[in-house]
């Protein structure tokens, strides 16, 4: 079904968000079927909610609590870390070196 979004018959070629949403729906459906049937959750008793709801709440809580830490890491940088960070000029030098290396490798040897 997901490959259908790349076929000639897909009607929304100019809207990639529709294809992405369709692929996500297919993936979530497949994951739900795997959990329900292959992991035998469909036939379990109601105690499965006692285990999954607190675990899901803790996962959401952990993700929310990590948001400020990730934001601070992007804004505040220690001096030692700043010394070892790649700067745009460094990245340009690496790209130029890679292009020069590819050009010399492509040149025939005499």
N, C-alpha and C positions, 0 to 999 in steps of 0.2 A: 504494500500500500504506500509506503514512503517513497519508493522509487517512482511511483506514479506521478509525483510532483515534478519530476524531471523529464517526463515523457512529453511527446508532442500533443497528446490528448488533454493535458492539464489546462483548464480554461483560465487560470489566473496567473499567467506568466509574468505580467507586469506588476504583480503585487506579491513580493516574496514573503511578507508577513503572513499571508493566508497559507502558503505552503509550510512555513515554520509552525504555525498553529496546528495545521493538519497533522504534521509529523509528530508534534508533541502529544496530540490526542491519541494517535496510534500507539506511541511509545508508552503512554500512561495506561492505556487499555491493556497492552501486553503485560506490563508490570503487574497490574491488578489481577489479571488472570493467572499469572504465575504464582502470586502470593496466595490467592484464594484456593487454587486447585492443586498445584504441584507442592506447595508447602502445607497443604491440608488445613488451612485456616478456615475454609468454608464449613468444615464439619466439626470444628472445635466448639466447646461450650462458650457461654458468655463471659467466662473469666479472661478471655483474650483481650477484652477491653480494659480490664484492670491492669494489664501489662503494657498495652500499646498507648493508651491515652497519657499516662504519666511520662512515658519515654518520649512521646512526641512533644509534650509540653516542655520537657527538659531540653530537647534539641532546639526548639524554637527559642527558649530562654537563653541558651548558650549562644546561638547565632546573634540574638539581639545584644547580648552583653559584649560580644566581640566587635561590634560595629565601631564604638568609640576608639578602641585600641587600634584598629586598622586605620581609622582616620588620622589618629595622632602619629602613627608611623609614617604616613605619607607627608605630613606637614612638618613635623619636628625631626630633624636629623642630627645625630651627634657629630662632633667634629671629626672623630676617627672614621666614622662611616662615610662622611662626606669626602674624605681624602681618597677613598677606594671606590667611589661611585663613578659610573661611566657618565661622561658629559657628552653633549651633542657633538662637540669637536672630536672627542675620542671615537665615537661611533662612525663619524665620517672618515676618519683615518683608517679604521678597521675595514670599512667598505671599500676604500680605495686600495688598500693592501690586498683584499680579496679579489678585486677586479684585476689588479696587476698580476697576481699569482695565477689567475685563470688565463690571462692573456699569454703569459710566459709558458704555461703548460700547453696551450693550444698551438704555439709556434713550433714549426718543425725543427728538429735538431739537425745540425750540419755535420 
